[in-house]
């Protein structure tokens, strides 16, 4: 979060951070329908918050999740400034299974941009509410986030924010240890060099308590390396990795 605040200050933008009252922004029926799915609640809350911000003194709002790190501030500003009206992070997920990998592109709401008069903000919020209203059973974690965004993008190409990576724990673990093969492979698939990255910190919730200190240590080392070195990778002896 500090890297995002520094990025905002560097470019003369106001930086706003929200406390837990943020979770009370969705209507009561939405919070009930989401149940224990905290991610879905925040998917709706961030859109309601963005509408409120844009209805007052701001002409543009940039939403950035708390687990996004910015390590190339100027680069990310260029990508964000290139977006008109609205945009969602165009992220590359590197699926890893054993020694095989597969690149998968998609949209993510970890980083979003909305201008004051864009209809997309209300349209996306409305689609989220409709999905919640008609969904039966337990709501999947990404139902009204990336899953819905990718469905909308398939029907009508949405505006994309380039330069936001998706660095999973499987990538960050070797990266923290100075082993760069997976990161190099990831970068070889990227359209542009990432200037920031979604670190998938939600995976900590799926990690058993005994392993969380190790998880935190790996994330701390990897984040510090990104902030101090960016994606300047040095040659190292890495295991062979196959990709498809």
Secondary structure, 3 states (H helix, E strand, C coil): CHHHHHHHHHCCCCCCCCCHHHHHCCCHHHHHHHCCCHHHHHHHHHHHHHHHHHCCCCCEEEEECCCEEECCHHHHHHHHHCCCCEEEEEEEEEEEECCEEEEEEEEEEEEEEEECCCCHHHHHHHHHHHHHHHCCCCCCCCCCCHHHHHHHHHHCCCCEECCEEECCHHHHHHHHCCCCHHHHHHHHHCCCCCCEEECCHHHHHHCCHHHHHHHHHHHHHHHHHHHHHCCCCCCCCCCCCEEC
